[in-house]
């Protein structure tokens, strides 16, 4: 990989880290303490668009920025939000979902612009579903660890209310990835 493509990857990682940070300002509070935000969608998109290395790096930068005090964790900040907050598992899930979706697509989908076939649509949808599942599994585990709530209470607080919104997020992410991924790979692939 050329140094120009590496520089483009670093720049895109920084840009996407900023977009993930900005996602915290669009939120809908719900009872139970876990708001609906666009950050999860931005983190998943980052992995699917930038791949496992640059996508994971972008989410890592976002986590570092929030850990050192920028209020980008749904308006909160500090490492304690990750380690001891009810949403900390989701934040870890952002990192793991970006990696999982990025590696999934990098292994199974060509970066060429002519990915208009049904297989490409299905793979991108599968990657979006995988990323969503990773975020929720991490979020559920983290919520249960911090709150000591049972599985039924946890699922009703951090999964069930978010299913409709996440279906909409997947419907938005798939065509975005389909259109933008080949363009981005012109710069970093």
MIDOKE-907051 format. One line per 8 residues: for each residue x, y, z of N, C-alpha, C, O. Coordinates in nm, 4 decimals. Example, Ala and Ser with C-alpha at 12.3 -4.5 7.8 and 13.67 -1.06 7.14 Angstrom:
1.3190,-0.5690,0.7800,1.2300,-0.4500,0.7800,1.3200,-0.3300,0.7800,1.4236,-0.3319,0.8465 ~ 1.2850,-0.2250,0.7080,1.3670,-0.1060,0.7140,1.2900,0.0030,0.7870,1.3409,0.1138,0.8039
//
This chain:
0.0843,-0.1178,0.0000,0.0000,0.0000,0.0000,0.0888,0.1241,0.0000,0.1868,0.1319,0.0741 ~ 0.0539,0.2183,-0.0821,0.1340,0.3394,-0.0935,0.1142,0.4298,0.0283,0.0148,0.4196,0.1002 ~ 0.2105,0.5172,0.0488,0.2000,0.6103,0.1623,0.0832,0.7070,0.1427,0.0247,0.7543,0.2400 ~ 0.0498,0.7359,0.0183,-0.0642,0.8233,-0.0088,-0.1943,0.7559,0.0355,-0.2820,0.8212,0.0921 ~ -0.2070,0.6258,0.0097,-0.3272,0.5534,0.0517,-0.3318,0.5388,0.2032,-0.4393,0.5451,0.2627 ~ -0.2164,0.5194,0.2661,-0.2126,0.5125,0.4131,-0.2550,0.6451,0.4732,-0.3318,0.6485,0.5694 ~ -0.2057,0.7537,0.4173,-0.2437,0.8872,0.4654,-0.3935,0.9085,0.4464,-0.4601,0.9624,0.5347 ~ -0.4464,0.8669,0.3329,-0.5909,0.8778,0.3094,-0.6682,0.7973,0.4129,-0.7718,0.8421,0.4621
-0.6179,0.6779,0.4463,-0.6827,0.5951,0.5479,-0.6830,0.6614,0.6843,-0.7832,0.6564,0.7556 ~ -0.5719,0.7235,0.7212,-0.5628,0.7924,0.8493,-0.6584,0.9119,0.8517,-0.7271,0.9346,0.9513 ~ -0.6627,0.9873,0.7435,-0.7516,1.1032,0.7352,-0.8980,1.0587,0.7430,-0.9777,1.1190,0.8149 ~ -0.9330,0.9536,0.6692,-1.0703,0.9038,0.6749,-1.1043,0.8498,0.8131,-1.2175,0.8653,0.8590 ~ -1.0084,0.7867,0.8802,-1.0318,0.7386,1.0172,-1.0628,0.8555,1.1099,-1.1543,0.8479,1.1919 ~ -0.9871,0.9622,1.0969,-1.0115,1.0811,1.1801,-1.1481,1.1421,1.1492,-1.2208,1.1816,1.2403 ~ -1.1823,1.1496,1.0227,-1.3123,1.2042,0.9827,-1.4258,1.1199,1.0392,-1.5230,1.1731,1.0927 ~ -1.4131,0.9890,1.0271,-1.5189,0.9019,1.0771,-1.5248,0.9025,1.2293,-1.6332,0.8888,1.2861
-1.4118,0.9180,1.2964,-1.4135,0.9325,1.4424,-1.4943,1.0564,1.4804,-1.5715,1.0536,1.5763 ~ -1.4765,1.1640,1.4058,-1.5532,1.2868,1.4306,-1.7019,1.2649,1.4043,-1.7858,1.3163,1.4782 ~ -1.7351,1.1900,1.3009,-1.8757,1.1615,1.2718,-1.9390,1.0769,1.3821,-2.0547,1.0984,1.4183 ~ -1.8640,0.9815,1.4352,-1.9158,0.9013,1.5465,-1.9397,0.9918,1.6670,-2.0426,0.9814,1.7337 ~ -1.8452,1.0798,1.6943,-1.8619,1.1753,1.8051,-1.9868,1.2608,1.7847,-2.0637,1.2821,1.8785 ~ -2.0067,1.3088,1.6650,-2.1230,1.3934,1.6358,-2.2535,1.3178,1.6524,-2.3576,1.3778,1.6794 ~ -2.2482,1.1857,1.6362,-2.3690,1.1040,1.6507,-2.4304,1.1094,1.7891,-2.5478,1.0759,1.8051 ~ -2.3542,1.1508,1.8900,-2.4099,1.1562,2.0258,-2.5067,1.2715,2.0435,-2.5869,1.2713,2.1369
-2.5005,1.3687,1.9564,-2.5862,1.4848,1.9714,-2.7259,1.4627,1.9143,-2.8152,1.5454,1.9328 ~ -2.7439,1.3525,1.8460,-2.8756,1.3157,1.7954,-2.9202,1.1959,1.8774,-2.8793,1.0828,1.8511 ~ -3.0053,1.2214,1.9780,-3.0468,1.1136,2.0663,-3.1900,1.1315,2.1129,-3.2421,1.2425,2.1236 ~ -3.2511,1.0172,2.1400,-3.3861,1.0139,2.1939,-3.3774,0.9386,2.3257,-3.3504,0.8184,2.3262 ~ -3.4001,1.0079,2.4391,-3.3914,0.9388,2.5678,-3.5065,0.8398,2.5861,-3.6203,0.8679,2.5483 ~ -3.4762,0.7257,2.6434,-3.5769,0.6245,2.6734,-3.5692,0.5888,2.8211,-3.4635,0.6024,2.8826 ~ -3.6794,0.5435,2.8782,-3.6723,0.4946,3.0157,-3.5758,0.3762,3.0218,-3.5731,0.2940,2.9302 ~ -3.4993,0.3672,3.1254,-3.4031,0.2582,3.1381,-3.2610,0.3077,3.1270,-3.1680,0.2336,3.1592
-3.2405,0.4317,3.0822,-3.1078,0.4906,3.0832,-3.0260,0.4761,2.9571,-2.9165,0.5320,2.9504 ~ -3.0734,0.4034,2.8555,-2.9969,0.3865,2.7327,-3.0709,0.4596,2.6211,-3.1757,0.4127,2.5768 ~ -3.0186,0.5745,2.5742,-3.0894,0.6520,2.4719,-3.0695,0.5936,2.3315,-2.9738,0.5204,2.3063 ~ -3.1610,0.6270,2.2419,-3.1445,0.5943,2.1005,-3.0507,0.6997,2.0434,-3.0794,0.8191,2.0515 ~ -2.9393,0.6568,1.9859,-2.8409,0.7484,1.9276,-2.8020,0.7001,1.7883,-2.8319,0.5871,1.7497 ~ -2.7364,0.7853,1.7155,-2.6846,0.7461,1.5840,-2.5412,0.6953,1.5923,-2.4863,0.6503,1.4918 ~ -2.4800,0.7015,1.7090,-2.3412,0.6587,1.7222,-2.3210,0.5136,1.6833,-2.2226,0.4803,1.6173 ~ -2.4129,0.4269,1.7234,-2.3950,0.2866,1.6887,-2.3960,0.2678,1.5374,-2.3151,0.1929,1.4829
-2.4879,0.3361,1.4703,-2.4934,0.3272,1.3250,-2.3649,0.3818,1.2624,-2.3116,0.3232,1.1682 ~ -2.3158,0.4933,1.3148,-2.1925,0.5505,1.2609,-2.0735,0.4565,1.2831,-1.9888,0.4422,1.1949 ~ -2.0667,0.3929,1.3997,-1.9566,0.3001,1.4267,-1.9633,0.1793,1.3337,-1.8613,0.1350,1.2810 ~ -2.0832,0.1270,1.3140,-2.0979,0.0119,1.2240,-2.0653,0.0515,1.0806,-1.9955,-0.0215,1.0102 ~ -2.1153,0.1662,1.0375,-2.0844,0.2159,0.9025,-1.9342,0.2333,0.8833,-1.8796,0.2027,0.7772 ~ -1.8689,0.2827,0.9872,-1.7247,0.3047,0.9802,-1.6521,0.1753,0.9493,-1.5646,0.1722,0.8628 ~ -1.6877,0.0683,1.0193,-1.6244,-0.0606,0.9934,-1.6546,-0.1126,0.8540,-1.5662,-0.1650,0.7861 ~ -1.7797,-0.0982,0.8114,-1.8178,-0.1501,0.6794,-1.7573,-0.0680,0.5662,-1.7259,-0.1222,0.4602
-1.7408,0.0619,0.5876,-1.6875,0.1472,0.4814,-1.5349,0.1514,0.4782,-1.4750,0.1500,0.3707 ~ -1.4722,0.1565,0.5954,-1.3265,0.1723,0.5998,-1.2521,0.0402,0.6161,-1.1303,0.0353,0.5991 ~ -1.3235,-0.0658,0.6484,-1.2595,-0.1949,0.6669,-1.2156,-0.2151,0.8112,-1.2332,-0.1268,0.8952 ~ -1.1583,-0.3321,0.8396,-1.1275,-0.3665,0.9786,-1.0173,-0.2824,1.0419,-1.0209,-0.2586,1.1626 ~ -0.9214,-0.2378,0.9653,-0.8097,-0.1635,1.0242,-0.8477,-0.0176,1.0479,-0.8463,0.0293,1.1617 ~ -0.8815,0.0541,0.9414,-0.9129,0.1959,0.9547,-1.0462,0.2182,1.0269,-1.0615,0.3152,1.1010 ~ -1.1412,0.1290,1.0052,-1.2691,0.1405,1.0744,-1.2548,0.1220,1.2244,-1.3097,0.1997,1.3025 ~ -1.1811,0.0193,1.2648,-1.1585,-0.0046,1.4074,-1.0759,0.1095,1.4667,-1.1005,0.1514,1.5798
-0.9797,0.1591,1.3925,-0.8981,0.2715,1.4407,-0.9850,0.3941,1.4661,-0.9655,0.4640,1.5654 ~ -1.0807,0.4209,1.3773,-1.1689,0.5367,1.3944,-1.2530,0.5236,1.5213,-1.2683,0.6201,1.5961 ~ -1.3070,0.4051,1.5455,-1.3878,0.3851,1.6666,-1.2986,0.3934,1.7905,-1.3399,0.4468,1.8934 ~ -1.1775,0.3412,1.7806,-1.0836,0.3495,1.8929,-1.0533,0.4958,1.9271,-1.0495,0.5322,2.0446 ~ -1.0320,0.5787,1.8263,-1.0072,0.7217,1.8488,-1.1274,0.7843,1.9191,-1.1106,0.8609,2.0141 ~ -1.2474,0.7525,1.8735,-1.3694,0.8012,1.9395,-1.3707,0.7604,2.0871,-1.4006,0.8429,2.1735 ~ -1.3389,0.6352,2.1165,-1.3387,0.5875,2.2555,-1.2319,0.6585,2.3393,-1.2548,0.6902,2.4560 ~ -1.1174,0.6827,2.2799,-1.0110,0.7547,2.3513,-1.0558,0.8979,2.3806,-1.0372,0.9472,2.4919
-1.1142,0.9643,2.2820,-1.1607,1.1022,2.3015,-1.2633,1.1103,2.4145,-1.2578,1.2007,2.4978 ~ -1.3556,1.0163,2.4167,-1.4537,1.0147,2.5247,-1.3919,0.9796,2.6584,-1.4323,1.0334,2.7615 ~ -1.2948,0.8905,2.6579,-1.2295,0.8484,2.7827,-1.1485,0.9604,2.8469,-1.1364,0.9664,2.9693 ~ -1.0930,1.0492,2.7645,-1.0107,1.1569,2.8207,-1.0915,1.2819,2.8535,-1.0351,1.3820,2.8978 ~ -1.2232,1.2774,2.8322,-1.3040,1.3874,2.8804,-1.3961,1.4569,2.7831,-1.4772,1.5390,2.8260 ~ -1.3881,1.4287,2.6540,-1.4844,1.4914,2.5625,-1.6198,1.4246,2.5819,-1.6270,1.3018,2.5846 ~ -1.7269,1.5014,2.5954,-1.8581,1.4428,2.6253,-1.9260,1.3801,2.5026,-2.0317,1.4257,2.4593 ~ -1.8650,1.2772,2.4487,-1.9146,1.2152,2.3260,-1.9842,1.0815,2.3493,-2.0256,1.0158,2.2538
-1.9974,1.0408,2.4756,-2.0692,0.9180,2.5082,-2.2121,0.9564,2.5475,-2.2483,0.9528,2.6651 ~ -2.2917,0.9928,2.4485,-2.4284,1.0409,2.4719,-2.4303,1.1544,2.5731,-2.5157,1.1591,2.6616 ~ -2.3351,1.2453,2.5588,-2.3268,1.3619,2.6459,-2.2450,1.3401,2.7716,-2.2280,1.4325,2.8512 ~ -2.1947,1.2206,2.7904,-2.1126,1.1904,2.9081,-1.9685,1.1724,2.8626,-1.9403,1.1646,2.7430 ~ -1.8771,1.1659,2.9603,-1.7358,1.1488,2.9269,-1.6657,1.0753,3.0389,-1.7159,1.0650,3.1508 ~ -1.5489,1.0247,3.0060,-1.4639,0.9596,3.1049,-1.4586,0.8095,3.0876,-1.5533,0.7470,3.0397 ~ -1.3467,0.7533,3.1272,-1.3272,0.6088,3.1182,-1.4289,0.5342,3.2031,-1.4621,0.4193,3.1738 ~ -1.4790,0.5992,3.3087,-1.5777,0.5338,3.3957,-1.7076,0.5026,3.3213,-1.7786,0.4091,3.3583
-1.7393,0.5786,3.2182,-1.8593,0.5499,3.1392,-1.8448,0.4140,3.0722,-1.9413,0.3379,3.0643 ~ -1.7244,0.3830,3.0240,-1.7004,0.2541,2.9603,-1.6946,0.1429,3.0648,-1.7551,0.0371,3.0474 ~ -1.6220,0.1673,3.1723,-1.5975,0.0618,3.2700,-1.7126,0.0388,3.3663,-1.7362,-0.0749,3.4073 ~ -1.7854,0.1442,3.4038,-1.8858,0.1295,3.5090,-2.0233,0.1839,3.4721,-2.1145,0.1789,3.5547 ~ -2.0408,0.2348,3.3528,-2.1709,0.2884,3.3132,-2.2585,0.1826,3.2488,-2.2075,0.0840,3.1956 ~ -2.3897,0.2016,3.2527,-2.4798,0.1030,3.1930,-2.4663,0.0917,3.0410,-2.5078,-0.0083,2.9824 ~ -2.4084,0.1935,2.9773,-2.3893,0.1883,2.8321,-2.2469,0.1489,2.7921,-2.2155,0.1450,2.6731 ~ -2.1619,0.1200,2.8881,-2.0230,0.0871,2.8577,-2.0080,-0.0320,2.7650,-1.9208,-0.0325,2.6781
-2.0914,-0.1322,2.7826,-2.0847,-0.2492,2.6948,-2.1159,-0.2143,2.5503,-2.0581,-0.2709,2.4575 ~ -2.2081,-0.1203,2.5325,-2.2387,-0.0763,2.3962,-2.1182,-0.0081,2.3336,-2.0883,-0.0294,2.2161 ~ -2.0493,0.0735,2.4115,-1.9320,0.1438,2.3589,-1.8233,0.0453,2.3175,-1.7613,0.0621,2.2124 ~ -1.7999,-0.0560,2.3980,-1.7056,-0.1620,2.3597,-1.7580,-0.2332,2.2356,-1.6811,-0.2695,2.1466 ~ -1.8888,-0.2527,2.2308,-1.9506,-0.3167,2.1145,-1.9308,-0.2389,1.9861,-1.9204,-0.2981,1.8787 ~ -1.9253,-0.1060,1.9957,-1.8989,-0.0259,1.8759,-1.7656,-0.0668,1.8139,-1.7549,-0.0860,1.6928 ~ -1.6645,-0.0797,1.8993,-1.5313,-0.1161,1.8520,-1.5324,-0.2549,1.7885,-1.4819,-0.2740,1.6779 ~ -1.5901,-0.3509,1.8591,-1.5922,-0.4886,1.8095,-1.6801,-0.5033,1.6856,-1.6501,-0.5838,1.5974
-1.7886,-0.4259,1.6784,-1.8763,-0.4350,1.5609,-1.8092,-0.3775,1.4373,-1.8245,-0.4310,1.3275 ~ -1.7350,-0.2691,1.4545,-1.6631,-0.2118,1.3398,-1.5618,-0.3121,1.2862,-1.5476,-0.3290,1.1651 ~ -1.4916,-0.3786,1.3778,-1.3948,-0.4786,1.3349,-1.4650,-0.5972,1.2680,-1.4242,-0.6414,1.1605 ~ -1.5710,-0.6486,1.3322,-1.6402,-0.7665,1.2790,-1.7000,-0.7395,1.1411,-1.6830,-0.8198,1.0494 ~ -1.7694,-0.6281,1.1261,-1.8301,-0.5955,0.9968,-1.7231,-0.5673,0.8917,-1.7366,-0.6066,0.7759 ~ -1.6169,-0.4988,0.9334,-1.5085,-0.4684,0.8400,-1.4382,-0.5930,0.7905,-1.4107,-0.6058,0.6712 ~ -1.4089,-0.6854,0.8813,-1.3392,-0.8077,0.8403,-1.4312,-0.8958,0.7566,-1.3871,-0.9587,0.6604 ~ -1.5581,-0.9002,0.7931,-1.6567,-0.9792,0.7183,-1.6610,-0.9345,0.5726,-1.6500,-1.0163,0.4812
-1.6770,-0.8039,0.5518,-1.6851,-0.7542,0.4149,-1.5517,-0.7613,0.3420,-1.5482,-0.7878,0.2218 ~ -1.4421,-0.7379,0.4133,-1.3124,-0.7428,0.3445,-1.2801,-0.8835,0.2965,-1.2103,-0.9004,0.1965 ~ -1.3298,-0.9836,0.3658,-1.3040,-1.1223,0.3253,-1.4013,-1.1717,0.2189,-1.3651,-1.2556,0.1364 ~ -1.5242,-1.1210,0.2196,-1.6279,-1.1797,0.1351,-1.6777,-1.0929,0.0205,-1.7483,-1.1420,-0.0675 ~ -1.6419,-0.9643,0.0199,-1.6958,-0.8753,-0.0824,-1.5833,-0.8013,-0.1530,-1.4949,-0.7441,-0.0893 ~ -1.5880,-0.8033,-0.2822,-1.4911,-0.7294,-0.3626,-1.5127,-0.5797,-0.3423,-1.6240,-0.5357,-0.3134 ~ -1.4076,-0.5032,-0.3575,-1.4163,-0.3579,-0.3424,-1.4433,-0.2874,-0.4750,-1.4379,-0.1646,-0.4826 ~ -1.4717,-0.3637,-0.5773,-1.4932,-0.3043,-0.7088,-1.6281,-0.2349,-0.7149,-1.7215,-0.2693,-0.6425
-1.6357,-0.1378,-0.8021,-1.7570,-0.0570,-0.8160,-1.8729,-0.1363,-0.8762,-1.9886,-0.0967,-0.8618 ~ -1.8437,-0.2471,-0.9430,-1.9492,-0.3220,-1.0129,-2.0191,-0.4250,-0.9235,-2.0706,-0.5251,-0.9735 ~ -2.0211,-0.4018,-0.7940,-2.0870,-0.4938,-0.7009,-2.2383,-0.4711,-0.6989,-2.2954,-0.4493,-0.5920 ~ -2.3033,-0.4758,-0.8133,-2.4461,-0.4479,-0.8171,-2.5303,-0.5735,-0.8046,-2.6531,-0.5664,-0.8064 ~ -2.4667,-0.6863,-0.7921,-2.5422,-0.8108,-0.7891,-2.6074,-0.8363,-0.6534,-2.5787,-0.7693,-0.5542 ~ -2.6950,-0.9342,-0.6530,-2.7692,-0.9708,-0.5324,-2.6756,-1.0159,-0.4219,-2.7008,-0.9881,-0.3046 ~ -2.5681,-1.0849,-0.4570,-2.4729,-1.1328,-0.3566,-2.4154,-1.0165,-0.2754,-2.4026,-1.0264,-0.1534 ~ -2.3812,-0.9079,-0.3419,-2.3264,-0.7912,-0.2721,-2.4285,-0.7340,-0.1738,-2.3946,-0.7032,-0.0596
-2.5523,-0.7199,-0.2178,-2.6575,-0.6688,-0.1291,-2.6742,-0.7588,-0.0072,-2.6868,-0.7107,0.1055 ~ -2.6741,-0.8898,-0.0308,-2.6913,-0.9845,0.0799,-2.5730,-0.9806,0.1764,-2.5919,-0.9858,0.2979 ~ -2.4518,-0.9714,0.1233,-2.3339,-0.9661,0.2100,-2.3310,-0.8385,0.2938,-2.2963,-0.8426,0.4119 ~ -2.3665,-0.7275,0.2346,-2.3694,-0.6016,0.3095,-2.4784,-0.6073,0.4164,-2.4575,-0.5613,0.5287 ~ -2.5929,-0.6626,0.3826,-2.6999,-0.6783,0.4817,-2.6552,-0.7701,0.5950,-2.6809,-0.7422,0.7122 ~ -2.5886,-0.8791,0.5598,-2.5376,-0.9718,0.6623,-2.4348,-0.9028,0.7519,-2.4332,-0.9252,0.8729 ~ -2.3495,-0.8195,0.6935,-2.2501,-0.7468,0.7727,-2.3185,-0.6484,0.8682,-2.2774,-0.6343,0.9834 ~ -2.4219,-0.5814,0.8201,-2.4961,-0.4874,0.9056,-2.5651,-0.5618,1.0201,-2.5661,-0.5143,1.1337
-2.6215,-0.6760,0.9907,-2.6847,-0.7575,1.0948,-2.5812,-0.8078,1.1948,-2.6042,-0.8039,1.3157 ~ -2.4682,-0.8546,1.1447,-2.3607,-0.9015,1.2323,-2.3151,-0.7894,1.3249,-2.3015,-0.8097,1.4455 ~ -2.2919,-0.6733,1.2695,-2.2471,-0.5594,1.3502,-2.3508,-0.5240,1.4562,-2.3155,-0.4964,1.5709 ~ -2.4776,-0.5245,1.4189,-2.5852,-0.4930,1.5128,-2.5896,-0.5952,1.6258,-2.6035,-0.5584,1.7425 ~ -2.5779,-0.7217,1.5920,-2.5787,-0.8268,1.6942,-2.4598,-0.8100,1.7884,-2.4750,-0.8241,1.9098 ~ -2.3430,-0.7806,1.7350,-2.2240,-0.7611,1.8193,-2.2458,-0.6461,1.9172,-2.2153,-0.6587,2.0358 ~ -2.2985,-0.5341,1.8679,-2.3246,-0.4193,1.9557,-2.4204,-0.4588,2.0678,-2.3958,-0.4276,2.1843 ~ -2.5287,-0.5266,2.0334,-2.6279,-0.5615,2.1352,-2.5785,-0.6677,2.2321,-2.6075,-0.6598,2.3515
-2.5052,-0.7660,2.1841,-2.4519,-0.8674,2.2763,-2.3591,-0.8009,2.3778,-2.3696,-0.8259,2.4978 ~ -2.2692,-0.7170,2.3295,-2.1791,-0.6460,2.4215,-2.2570,-0.5538,2.5149,-2.2273,-0.5464,2.6341 ~ -2.3564,-0.4837,2.4609,-2.4369,-0.3935,2.5417,-2.5163,-0.4666,2.6489,-2.5245,-0.4202,2.7627 ~ -2.5739,-0.5786,2.6141,-2.6510,-0.6581,2.7104,-2.5598,-0.7101,2.8212,-2.5937,-0.7017,2.9392 ~ -2.4456,-0.7631,2.7830,-2.3509,-0.8140,2.8832,-2.3045,-0.7014,2.9750,-2.3009,-0.7179,3.0969 ~ -2.2692,-0.5872,2.9169,-2.2241,-0.4733,2.9966,-2.3319,-0.4202,3.0887,-2.3046,-0.3883,3.2044 ~ -2.4537,-0.4105,3.0390,-2.5647,-0.3613,3.1202,-2.5904,-0.4550,3.2382,-2.6098,-0.4100,3.3511 ~ -2.5902,-0.5851,3.2110,-2.6133,-0.6823,3.3182,-2.5001,-0.6795,3.4209,-2.5243,-0.6944,3.5407
-2.3783,-0.6608,3.3745,-2.2631,-0.6561,3.4648,-2.2712,-0.5366,3.5584,-2.2410,-0.5483,3.6772 ~ -2.3114,-0.4225,3.5059,-2.3131,-0.2995,3.5853,-2.4373,-0.2906,3.6732,-2.4279,-0.2510,3.7894 ~ -2.5532,-0.3268,3.6193,-2.6783,-0.3083,3.6928,-2.7202,-0.4306,3.7731,-2.8067,-0.4210,3.8601 ~ -2.6603,-0.5444,3.7449,-2.6961,-0.6723,3.8083,-2.8413,-0.7100,3.7813,-2.9020,-0.7842,3.8585 ~ -2.8962,-0.6592,3.6727,-3.0339,-0.6912,3.6339,-3.0375,-0.8306,3.5717,-2.9383,-0.8779,3.5162 ~ -3.1516,-0.8941,3.5818,-3.1710,-1.0237,3.5185,-3.1863,-1.0093,3.3682,-3.1960,-0.8986,3.3153 ~ -3.1882,-1.1230,3.3005,-3.1943,-1.1215,3.1543,-3.3249,-1.0608,3.1036,-3.3232,-0.9854,3.0063 ~ -3.4376,-1.0916,3.1671,-3.5669,-1.0380,3.1206,-3.5706,-0.8857,3.1332,-3.6117,-0.8167,3.0399
-3.5284,-0.8339,3.2467,-3.5282,-0.6882,3.2672,-3.4294,-0.6211,3.1709,-3.4576,-0.5153,3.1147 ~ -3.3145,-0.6843,3.1535,-3.2135,-0.6282,3.0638,-3.2642,-0.6233,2.9203,-3.2517,-0.5205,2.8538 ~ -3.3209,-0.7326,2.8723,-3.3711,-0.7346,2.7344,-3.4823,-0.6324,2.7142,-3.4905,-0.5696,2.6087 ~ -3.5684,-0.6155,2.8156,-3.6762,-0.5172,2.8010,-3.6242,-0.3744,2.8083,-3.6890,-0.2823,2.7585 ~ -3.5070,-0.3547,2.8705,-3.4509,-0.2197,2.8826,-3.3595,-0.1835,2.7673,-3.3623,-0.0695,2.7209 ~ -3.2778,-0.2776,2.7194,-3.1731,-0.2414,2.6247,-3.1811,-0.3108,2.4889,-3.0966,-0.2869,2.4026 ~ -3.2807,-0.3959,2.4687,-3.2932,-0.4601,2.3381,-3.4278,-0.4287,2.2733,-3.4331,-0.3686,2.1660 ~ -3.5349,-0.4690,2.3377,-3.6677,-0.4607,2.2769,-3.7025,-0.3198,2.2283,-3.7504,-0.3061,2.1157
-3.6806,-0.2136,2.3087,-3.7188,-0.0800,2.2601,-3.6375,-0.0335,2.1384,-3.6781,0.0591,2.0680 ~ -3.5248,-0.0969,2.1145,-3.4344,-0.0512,2.0095,-3.4461,-0.1295,1.8793,-3.3844,-0.0929,1.7793 ~ -3.5240,-0.2359,1.8796,-3.5357,-0.3181,1.7592,-3.5901,-0.2382,1.6407,-3.5295,-0.2435,1.5337 ~ -3.7015,-0.1640,1.6536,-3.7501,-0.0885,1.5365,-3.6472,0.0121,1.4835,-3.6277,0.0233,1.3625 ~ -3.5826,0.0841,1.5733,-3.4826,0.1820,1.5299,-3.3644,0.1170,1.4611,-3.3112,0.1709,1.3641 ~ -3.3231,0.0017,1.5108,-3.2099,-0.0648,1.4483,-3.2458,-0.1268,1.3141,-3.1601,-0.1381,1.2264 ~ -3.3694,-0.1666,1.2971,-3.4122,-0.2124,1.1645,-3.4027,-0.0955,1.0663,-3.3550,-0.1118,0.9540 ~ -3.4481,0.0213,1.1089,-3.4386,0.1403,1.0233,-3.2918,0.1729,0.9949,-3.2570,0.2065,0.8817
-3.2058,0.1635,1.0959,-3.0629,0.1915,1.0767,-3.0019,0.0962,0.9747,-2.9216,0.1379,0.8912 ~ -3.0392,-0.0310,0.9808,-2.9876,-0.1286,0.8843,-3.0364,-0.0935,0.7441,-2.9596,-0.0998,0.6481 ~ -3.1633,-0.0566,0.7322,-3.2191,-0.0187,0.6020,-3.1459,0.1027,0.5448,-3.1305,0.1137,0.4231 ~ -3.1013,0.1926,0.6301,-3.0256,0.3103,0.5848,-2.8805,0.2723,0.5529,-2.8246,0.3181,0.4532 ~ -2.8198,0.1885,0.6375,-2.6777,0.1557,0.6206,-2.6487,0.0780,0.4928,-2.5494,0.1051,0.4254 ~ -2.7334,-0.0173,0.4588,-2.7029,-0.1068,0.3470,-2.6825,-0.0314,0.2154,-2.5792,-0.0508,0.1513 ~ -2.7763,0.0542,0.1720,-2.7501,0.1262,0.0462,-2.6330,0.2246,0.0559,-2.5620,0.2471,-0.0421 ~ -2.6132,0.2831,0.1750,-2.4983,0.3727,0.1915,-2.3672,0.2970,0.1699,-2.2785,0.3436,0.0984
-2.3564,0.1814,0.2317,-2.2347,0.1009,0.2162,-2.2205,0.0563,0.0716,-2.1110,0.0594,0.0155 ~ -2.3302,0.0151,0.0121,-2.3280,-0.0320,-0.1271,-2.2740,0.0765,-0.2196,-2.1956,0.0482,-0.3101 ~ -2.3158,0.1996,-0.1967,-2.2752,0.3109,-0.2834,-2.1364,0.3646,-0.2489,-2.0562,0.3906,-0.3386 ~ -2.1073,0.3814,-0.1197,-1.9857,0.4528,-0.0793,-1.8616,0.3651,-0.0659,-1.7502,0.4142,-0.0839 ~ -1.8782,0.2374,-0.0350,-1.7624,0.1516,-0.0108,-1.6670,0.1471,-0.1306,-1.5464,0.1632,-0.1120 ~ -1.7168,0.1259,-0.2523,-1.6233,0.1249,-0.3659,-1.5533,0.2598,-0.3854,-1.4369,0.2634,-0.4253 ~ -1.6223,0.3694,-0.3579,-1.5615,0.5019,-0.3725,-1.4486,0.5214,-0.2704,-1.3414,0.5717,-0.3041 ~ -1.4740,0.4815,-0.1465,-1.3728,0.4963,-0.0415,-1.2519,0.4092,-0.0699,-1.1384,0.4498,-0.0449
-1.2756,0.2898,-0.1219,-1.1640,0.2001,-0.1500,-1.0759,0.2492,-0.2642,-0.9637,0.2014,-0.2804 ~ -1.1252,0.3440,-0.3433,-1.0375,0.4082,-0.4429,-0.9241,0.4825,-0.3745,-0.8156,0.4975,-0.4307 ~ -0.9501,0.5299,-0.2505,-0.8522,0.6082,-0.1775,-0.7677,0.5266,-0.0804,-0.6529,0.5619,-0.0535 ~ -0.8236,0.4176,-0.0274,-0.7497,0.3433,0.0757,-0.7207,0.1983,0.0382,-0.6448,0.1311,0.1080 ~ -0.7788,0.1498,-0.0688,-0.7635,0.0075,-0.1036,-0.6412,-0.0218,-0.1851,-0.6169,-0.1371,-0.2208
//
